[in-house]
């Protein structure tokens, strides 16, 4: 019979301990609870922290479960379920807006397009399912960065390169954009990623009120904008679509 790997058993026990209560735990508490030397416990905690499974409070030095572990446990719902729940609503959004609709999820350090509804006209279009979009400049990516702590970390750590002269790259300016996104419930991209192209997106939440994706429309600036601003009826349509998908996932109203 194969032997268990002791370090993994200890790491698993440590995560269970941190998950067992609401309060943060200090190094001494963790070490004594698991019968480990402080040096051993600290080494495991440091590794878990580097992987995002554990976070350390700067002020108290105590440890708690990290965003990456919470994401694995609560927000990685099956992409096929997300797409299935969104099919009807994204079709309706494409018809009502007259624009292409995209459904995106966080993948590595970008947005993975998992569903794409063509613009309902006779123009030649390319299916973009499986394509990747940047987190910092697209509406889909800004939504994920604003609501998902893992996406936020990846967007802040990534090389936020400019695609146009409108792309917001500085950390403080980008954080301000995310604050605005959370305050109004949607994100915009007006020629920040592609010249002449605008987009608007809103977050999708699951039954645990966790962000699991974003949905949005993309099209020519002259169609999506009026007097230099995104058309409010299109913003409302995108937000309604996101709420509808969230309700179907058990997420209620946002």
VOBA-1610 file (N, C-alpha, C; in pm, whole numbers, padded with zeros to 5 digits, always signed):
BEGIN
Unk+00084-00119+00000Unk+00000+00000+00000Unk+00089+00125+00000Unk+00053+00222-00084Unk+00132+00344-00093Unk+00119+00425+00035Unk+00229+00485+00078Unk+00230+00564+00201Unk+00181+00705+00170Unk+00109+00763+00265Unk+00064+00901+00250Unk+00182+00997+00263Unk+00171+01111+00200Unk+00276+01213+00207Unk+00247+01302+00329Unk+00337+01297+00426Unk+00313+01363+00554Unk+00290+01513+00541Unk+00369+01578+00456Unk+00355+01723+00443Unk+00218+01763+00389Unk+00164+01681+00299Unk+00031+01709+00245Unk-00076+01684+00351Unk-00059+01579+00430Unk-00154+01553+00538Unk-00156+01670+00637Unk-00037+01722+00669Unk-00029+01835+00762Unk-00092+01960+00703Unk-00068+01983+00575Unk-00127+02100+00509Unk-00280+02089+00507Unk-00331+01969+00479Unk-00475+01948+00478Unk-00534+01971+00617Unk-00465+01920+00720Unk-00511+01940+00858Unk-00512+02088+00894Unk-00413+02160+00845Unk-00403+02303+00872Unk-00520+02379+00808Unk-00555+02343+00686Unk-00666+02408+00617Unk-00798+02377+00687Unk-00813+02252+00732Unk-00935+02216+00805Unk-00945+02296+00936Unk-00833+02315+01001Unk-00831+02391+01126Unk-00874+02535+01102Unk-00820+02596+00997Unk-00854+02735+00964Unk-00999+02747+00920Unk-01053+02640+00863Unk-01192+02642+00817Unk-01290+02614+00929Unk-01239+02573+01046Unk-01325+02529+01153Unk-01390+02641+01233Unk-01343+02761+01218Unk-01400+02873+01293Unk-01388+03001+01215Unk-01452+03107+01266Unk-01452+03234+01194Unk-01330+03320+01228Unk-01270+03295+01342Unk-01159+03382+01382Unk-01029+03339+01315Unk-00938+03437+01304Unk-00805+03408+01253Unk-00722+03340+01361Unk-00624+03262+01319Unk-00540+03190+01414Unk-00395+03233+01399Unk-00326+03242+01512Unk-00185+03275+01511Unk-00100+03151+01490Unk+00028+03170+01463Unk+00120+03059+01439Unk+00125+02964+01558Unk+00132+03018+01679Unk+00140+02933+01799Unk+00014+02849+01815Unk-00101+02910+01790Unk-00228+02837+01800Unk-00233+02721+01702Unk-00190+02748+01579Unk-00193+02645+01475Unk-00096+02532+01508Unk+00025+02569+01548Unk+00127+02469+01579Unk+00085+02380+01695Unk+00034+02441+01801Unk-00005+02362+01919Unk-00127+02276+01891Unk-00221+02327+01814Unk-00342+02250+01782Unk-00310+02125+01701Unk-00207+02134+01617Unk-00173+02021+01530Unk-00054+01941+01581Unk+00001+01984+01695Unk+00115+01912+01751Unk+00241+01924+01667Unk+00261+02041+01609Unk+00377+02064+01522Unk+00472+02165+01585Unk+00598+02155+01549Unk+00695+02257+01587Unk+00661+02386+01513Unk+00690+02500+01575Unk+00657+02627+01511Unk+00724+02641+01374Unk+00849+02597+01364Unk+00921+02608+01238Unk+00854+02526+01128Unk+00808+02407+01162Unk+00739+02321+01064Unk+00608+02385+01022Unk+00531+02433+01121Unk+00402+02495+01090Unk+00421+02620+01004Unk+00523+02697+01037Unk+00548+02820+00960Unk+00585+02789+00816Unk+00664+02685+00795Unk+00703+02646+00659Unk+00583+02606+00574Unk+00492+02530+00635Unk+00372+02489+00562Unk+00282+02609+00533Unk+00266+02695+00633Unk+00184+02816+00615Unk+00241+02905+00506Unk+00373+02919+00504Unk+00436+03004+00403Unk+00410+02951+00263Unk+00417+02817+00248Unk+00390+02757+00117Unk+00245+02775+00077Unk+00153+02753+00171Unk+00011+02772+00142Unk-00020+02917+00109Unk+00051+03007+00176Unk+00031+03150+00149Unk+00079+03186+00009Unk+00191+03131-00033Unk+00243+03158-00167Unk+00149+03108-00275Unk+00075+03000-00246Unk-00019+02944-00342Unk-00156+03010-00335Unk-00174+03101-00240Unk-00301+03172-00228Unk-00406+03100-00146Unk-00368+02986-00083Unk-00464+02909-00005Unk-00480+02964+00137Unk-00382+03041+00182Unk-00384+03101+00316Unk-00342+03247+00302Unk-00403+03334+00383Unk-00365+03475+00386Unk-00325+03512+00528Unk-00232+03606+00541Unk-00188+03653+00672Unk-00226+03799+00690Unk-00292+03828+00799Unk-00330+03966+00829Unk-00206+04047+00865Unk-00186+04158+00796Unk-00065+04238+00816Unk-00056+04294+00957Unk-00170+04332+01013Unk-00168+04397+01145Unk-00143+04297+01258Unk-00216+04186+01257Unk-00208+04091+01369Unk-00112+03976+01346Unk-00077+03950+01219Unk+00009+03837+01187Unk-00065+03703+01189Unk-00197+03706+01212Unk-00274+03582+01217Unk-00312+03535+01077Unk-00346+03407+01068Unk-00374+03345+00939Unk-00521+03312+00923Unk-00566+03313+00797Unk-00701+03275+00762Unk-00699+03210+00624Unk-00811+03147+00585Unk-00818+03088+00452Unk-00803+03195+00345Unk-00735+03161+00237Unk-00710+03255+00129Unk-00814+03250+00019Unk-00811+03352-00065Unk-00911+03366-00171Unk-00905+03252-00271Unk-00785+03202-00299Unk-00774+03096-00399Unk-00844+02969-00352Unk-00831+02936-00224Unk-00898+02817-00172Unk-01049+02836-00171Unk-01093+02956-00131Unk-01235+02984-00132Unk-01291+02976-00273Unk-01211+03022-00368Unk-01255+03016-00507Unk-01269+02872-00553Unk-01172+02790-00521Unk-01179+02649-00561Unk-01300+02582-00500Unk-01333+02620-00375Unk-01441+02553-00307Unk-01579+02605-00338Unk-01589+02735-00380Unk-01722+02793-00392Unk-01755+02855-00526Unk-01657+02888-00607Unk-01689+02962-00729Unk-01653+02891-00857Unk-01593+02774-00850Unk-01563+02703-00972Unk-01680+02614-01012Unk-01797+02675-01033Unk-01906+02595-01081Unk-01875+02552-01223Unk-01939+02445-01266Unk-01914+02389-01398Unk-01942+02494-01504Unk-01843+02520-01590Unk-01859+02619-01696Unk-01975+02582-01788Unk-01997+02452-01807Unk-02107+02408-01893Unk-02242+02449-01832Unk-02252+02443-01698Unk-02376+02486-01633Unk-02396+02635-01650Unk-02289+02712-01631Unk-02297+02857-01650Unk-02343+02889-01791Unk-02283+02825-01889Unk-02320+02851-02029Unk-02465+02808-02055Unk-02504+02692-02002Unk-02640+02644-02024Unk-02743+02739-01966Unk-02713+02791-01845Unk-02806+02884-01781Unk-02815+03017-01855Unk-02707+03051-01927Unk-02701+03182-01992Unk-02753+03181-02136Unk-02776+03063-02195Unk-02809+03054-02337Unk-02927+03141-02377Unk-03040+03122-02310Unk-03161+03195-02347Unk-03142+03344-02326Unk-03084+03381-02212Unk-03070+03523-02178Unk-02972+03595-02269Unk-02864+03529-02307Unk-02768+03594-02398Unk-02826+03607-02539Unk-02906+03509-02582Unk-02974+03521-02711Unk-03068+03641-02709Unk-03143+03656-02599Unk-03235+03770-02586Unk-03158+03902-02587Unk-03042+03904-02521Unk-02962+04027-02516Unk-02911+04064-02654Unk-02868+03965-02731Unk-02820+03993-02867Unk-02933+04051-02952Unk-03053+03995-02939Unk-03167+04044-03018Unk-03207+04185-02976Unk-03212+04211-02845Unk-03258+04342-02798Unk-03155+04452-02822Unk-03027+04417-02814Unk-02921+04518-02831Unk-02874+04531-02975Unk-02890+04422-03052Unk-02839+04422-03189Unk-02688+04406-03196Unk-02627+04362-03085Unk-02482+04351-03079Unk-02438+04210-03039Unk-02308+04183-03055Unk-02250+04056-03015Unk-02249+04047-02862Unk-02273+03926-02812Unk-02276+03903-02668Unk-02167+03802-02632Unk-02095+03832-02524Unk-01987+03745-02478Unk-02008+03707-02332Unk-01977+03582-02300Unk-01979+03532-02163Unk-01837+03492-02128Unk-01782+03548-02020Unk-01642+03522-01987Unk-01623+03475-01844Unk-01516+03397-01822Unk-01479+03352-01688Unk-01329+03374-01671Unk-01286+03381-01546Unk-01144+03397-01518Unk-01069+03269-01556Unk-00960+03285-01626Unk-00874+03171-01660Unk-00731+03221-01667Unk-00645+03162-01580Unk-00506+03206-01570Unk-00505+03356-01543Unk-00447+03437-01628Unk-00444+03581-01601Unk-00524+03660-01704Unk-00635+03601-01748Unk-00718+03668-01846Unk-00862+03624-01837Unk-00941+03664-01937Unk-01081+03628-01947Unk-01097+03526-02059Unk-01149+03409-02025Unk-01175+03306-02125Unk-01318+03321-02173Unk-01337+03335-02303Unk-01470+03345-02361Unk-01529+03204-02373Unk-01638+03179-02299Unk-01699+03046-02299Unk-01828+03041-02378Unk-01880+03157-02417Unk-02000+03161-02501Unk-02000+03291-02579Unk-02042+03284-02703Unk-02042+03400-02793Unk-02166+03392-02881Unk-02249+03494-02874Unk-02367+03503-02960Unk-02339+03610-03066Unk-02352+03572-03192Unk-02324+03666-03301Unk-02422+03784-03300Unk-02374+03896-03350Unk-02459+04011-03375Unk-02567+03970-03476Unk-02693+04000-03448Unk-02801+03950-03534Unk-02819+04030-03663Unk-02719+04025-03748Unk-02730+04084-03881Unk-02659+03992-03980Unk-02643+04036-04100Unk-02584+03950-04203Unk-02434+03970-04220Unk-02371+04039-04127Unk-02228+04065-04140Unk-02147+03939-04114Unk-02029+03932-04172Unk-01940+03818-04152Unk-01875+03829-04016Unk-01887+03723-03934Unk-01833+03725-03799Unk-01758+03596-03771Unk-01666+03602-03675Unk-01584+03488-03638Unk-01619+03444-03496Unk-01647+03316-03477Unk-01679+03265-03344Unk-01555+03274-03255Unk-01571+03335-03136Unk-01457+03361-03049Unk-01459+03278-02920Unk-01536+03170-02917Unk-01533+03083-02800Unk-01393+03023-02786Unk-01337+03032-02666Unk-01201+02985-02643Unk-01096+03095-02651Unk-01137+03213-02699Unk-01043+03325-02708Unk-01018+03382-02568Unk-00904+03448-02552Unk-00868+03511-02426Unk-00869+03663-02442Unk-00919+03732-02341Unk-00917+03877-02338Unk-00845+03924-02211Unk-00785+04042-02215Unk-00713+04092-02097Unk-00808+04134-01985Unk-00760+04126-01863Unk-00840+04164-01747Unk-00850+04315-01729Unk-00745+04387-01761Unk-00739+04527-01721Unk-00804+04625-01817Unk-00828+04584-01942Unk-00878+04681-02039Unk-01017+04651-02091Unk-01061+04526-02086Unk-01193+04490-02138Unk-01299+04505-02030Unk-01422+04526-02074Unk-01532+04536-01978Unk-01551+04405-01903Unk-01543+04293-01973Unk-01556+04163-01907Unk-01450+04145-01801Unk-01327+04183-01833Unk-01216+04167-01739Unk-01224+04261-01620Unk-01268+04383-01643Unk-01281+04478-01531Unk-01386+04431-01431Unk-01496+04374-01484Unk-01600+04322-01395Unk-01544+04211-01306Unk-01473+04117-01367Unk-01413+04009-01289Unk-01313+04064-01188Unk-01232+04160-01230Unk-01131+04218-01141Unk-01194+04294-01025Unk-01312+04353-01049Unk-01379+04430-00945Unk-01446+04342-00841Unk-01498+04227-00884Unk-01580+04145-00794Unk-01511+04018-00746Unk-01413+03969-00818Unk-01346+03844-00782Unk-01208+03875-00725Unk-01182+03842-00597Unk-01052+03876-00538Unk-00933+03811-00607Unk-00953+03691-00663Unk-00843+03626-00734Unk-00814+03700-00864Unk-00919+03734-00938Unk-00901+03811-01061Unk-00837+03946-01032Unk-00877+04007-00921Unk-00819+04136-00883Unk-00668+04123-00861Unk-00629+04020-00787Unk-00486+03999-00762Unk-00409+03976-00891Unk-00466+03895-00979Unk-00397+03865-01105Unk-00388+03987-01194Unk-00493+04069-01194Unk-00490+04191-01275Unk-00387+04289-01222Unk-00375+04298-01089Unk-00279+04391-01030Unk-00136+04343-01048Unk-00116+04212-01051Unk+00019+04158-01066Unk+00063+04147-01211Unk-00032+04151-01303Unk-00001+04133-01445Unk+00063+04258-01504Unk+00122+04243-01619Unk+00177+04355-01695Unk+00062+04421-01770Unk+00011+04531-01716Unk-00106+04597-01775Unk-00058+04688-01890Unk-00037+04629-02003Unk+00018+04705-02115Unk-00091+04784-02186Unk-00056+04898-02245Unk-00156+04978-02317Unk-00183+04921-02456Unk-00310+04910-02491Unk-00348+04866-02625Unk-00383+04986-02713Unk-00432+05093-02649Unk-00460+05219-02718Unk-00419+05331-02623Unk-00433+05455-02667Unk-00398+05566-02579Unk-00503+05589-02470Unk-00610+05510-02472Unk-00715+05520-02370Unk-00701+05414-02261Unk-00613+05317-02280Unk-00600+05208-02184Unk-00550+05259-02049Unk-00620+05223-01942Unk-00579+05260-01806Unk-00482+05155-01754Unk-00359+05195-01724Unk-00255+05100-01685Unk-00202+05119-01543Unk-00201+05242-01494Unk-00146+05269-01361Unk-00227+05202-01252Unk-00161+05152-01146Unk-00232+05079-01039Unk-00338+05162-00968Unk-00309+05288-00936Unk-00406+05372-00866Unk-00524+05405-00956Unk-00496+05435-01082Unk-00604+05466-01176Unk-00691+05344-01201Unk-00625+05226-01209Unk-00700+05104-01232Unk-00789+05071-01112Unk-00736+05087-00991Unk-00816+05063-00871Unk-00937+05157-00868Unk-00916+05281-00913Unk-01028+05377-00917Unk-01136+05328-01013Unk-01095+05275-01128Unk-01191+05220-01224Unk-01269+05106-01162Unk-01202+05020-01085Unk-01271+04907-01021Unk-01368+04957-00914Unk-01332+05063-00842Unk-01425+05122-00744Unk-01551+05172-00814Unk-01533+05236-00927Unk-01647+05286-01004Unk-01732+05170-01054Unk-01665+05063-01099Unk-01736+04946-01148Unk-01825+04885-01040Unk-01771+04870-00920Unk-01849+04815-00810Unk-01963+04908-00771Unk-01939+05039-00775Unk-02041+05135-00733Unk-02160+05137-00828Unk-02134+05123-00959Unk-02245+05132-01055Unk-02293+04997-01107Unk-02219+04889-01076Unk-02265+04756-01112Unk-02235+04711-01254Unk-02151+04783-01324Unk-02111+04742-01459Unk-01977+04806-01494Unk-01913+04752-01597Unk-01785+04806-01643Unk-01795+04845-01790Unk-01715+04941-01829Unk-01715+04990-01967Unk-01576+04980-02028Unk-01572+04967-02158Unk-01447+04971-02234Unk-01478+05045-02364Unk-01437+05171-02369Unk-01458+05251-02489Unk-01323+05279-02552Unk-01290+05198-02651Unk-01163+05207-02726Unk-01040+05192-02635Unk-01053+05115-02528Unk-00938+05089-02442Unk-00862+04964-02485Unk-00929+04877-02560Unk-00865+04754-02607Unk-00849+04753-02758Unk-00953+04797-02828Unk-00950+04802-02975Unk-01003+04937-03021Unk-00934+04999-03115Unk-00978+05126-03172Unk-01114+05109-03238Unk-01205+05201-03209Unk-01337+05200-03271Unk-01435+05102-03211Unk-01395+05033-03103Unk-01481+04930-03043Unk-01511+04965-02897Unk-01636+04946-02858Unk-01679+04970-02720Unk-01748+04846-02666Unk-01751+04834-02535Unk-01820+04721-02472Unk-01867+04760-02334Unk-01967+04687-02285Unk-02018+04705-02149Unk-02048+04567-02095Unk-02018+04543-01967Unk-02036+04411-01907Unk-02080+04425-01762Unk-02143+04317-01711Unk-02191+04313-01573Unk-02160+04177-01513Unk-02156+04168-01380Unk-02117+04042-01313Unk-02231+03942-01301Unk-02194+03814-01302Unk-02286+03704-01275Unk-02244+03639-01144Unk-02341+03617-01054Unk-02314+03557-00924Unk-02386+03424-00911Unk-02331+03336-00826Unk-02395+03207-00804Unk-02477+03211-00676Unk-02525+03095-00632Unk-02612+03085-00515Unk-02543+03129-00387Unk-02410+03131-00387Unk-02336+03174-00269Unk-02301+03322-00275Unk-02357+03390-00375Unk-02331+03532-00398Unk-02184+03558-00433Unk-02123+03459-00493Unk-01985+03472-00538Unk-01983+03498-00689Unk-01891+03582-00738Unk-01883+03608-00882Unk-01829+03486-00957Unk-01899+03444-01061Unk-01857+03328-01138Unk-01832+03360-01285Unk-01861+03482-01326Unk-01839+03517-01466Unk-01889+03658-01493Unk-01877+03698-01617Unk-01928+03828-01659Unk-01989+03814-01797Unk-02089+03896-01826Unk-02156+03894-01955Unk-02160+04036-02009Unk-02142+04051-02139Unk-02141+04185-02196Unk-02164+04186-02344Unk-02180+04306-02396Unk-02195+04325-02540Unk-02078+04406-02592Unk-02045+04384-02718Unk-01933+04454-02782Unk-01977+04495-02923Unk-01939+04616-02961Unk-01973+04664-03095Unk-01904+04795-03127Unk-01937+04849-03241Unk-01876+04974-03284Unk-01914+05088-03191Unk-01821+05179-03168Unk-01843+05292-03078Unk-01965+05373-03120Unk-01981+05394-03250Unk-02092+05478-03297Unk-02229+05414-03270Unk-02231+05281-03248Unk-02358+05216-03217Unk-02383+05208-03067Unk-02277+05183-02989Unk-02293+05166-02845Unk-02295+05297-02769Unk-02239+05401-02828Unk-02228+05529-02757Unk-02312+05638-02823Unk-02353+05733-02739Unk-02425+05850-02786Unk-02367+05971-02714Unk-02323+06069-02790Unk-02259+06189-02732Unk-02142+06152-02642Unk-02065+06049-02682Unk-01946+06010-02610Unk-01970+05922-02489Unk-02094+05887-02460Unk-02128+05803-02345Unk-02200+05678-02391Unk-02180+05569-02316Unk-02253+05446-02347Unk-02403+05470-02334Unk-02478+05415-02426Unk-02623+05433-02424Unk-02683+05366-02301Unk-02758+05440-02221Unk-02811+05385-02095Unk-02902+05264-02115Unk-02975+05258-02227Unk-03062+05143-02249Unk-02983+05015-02273Unk-02863+05028-02330Unk-02777+04911-02350Unk-02717+04865-02216Unk-02677+04961-02134Unk-02626+04927-02000Unk-02735+04852-01923Unk-02857+04905-01927Unk-02968+04841-01855Unk-02992+04700-01906Unk-02984+04681-02037Unk-03008+04548-02096Unk-02902+04448-02050Unk-02776+04491-02045Unk-02668+04402-02002Unk-02685+04367-01854Unk-02717+04464-01772Unk-02736+04438-01629Unk-02855+04345-01606Unk-02962+04365-01682Unk-03079+04276-01670Unk-03042+04133-01706Unk-02961+04116-01810Unk-02918+03983-01851Unk-02835+03917-01741Unk-02741+03992-01683Unk-02657+03938-01576Unk-02741+03898-01455Unk-02839+03979-01421Unk-02927+03946-01307Unk-03007+03821-01336Unk-03056+03808-01459Unk-03137+03692-01495Unk-03056+03563-01485Unk-02933+03565-01537Unk-02848+03446-01528Unk-02816+03416-01382Unk-02788+03520-01303Unk-02759+03501-01162Unk-02878+03438-01090Unk-02998+03483-01123Unk-03118+03423-01060Unk-03130+03275-01096Unk-03100+03242-01221Unk-03108+03102-01263Unk-03004+03015-01193Unk-02894+03078-01150Unk-02791+03007-01076Unk-02817+03010-00925Unk-02926+03074-00885Unk-02959+03082-00744Unk-02901+03202-00676Unk-02849+03296-00756Unk-02779+03410-00698Unk-02866+03526-00655Unk-02995+03523-00686Unk-03083+03630-00644Unk-03055+03759-00718Unk-03096+03870-00659Unk-03081+04002-00724Unk-02954+04071-00677Unk-02889+04145-00774Unk-02769+04223-00741Unk-02779+04360-00804
//
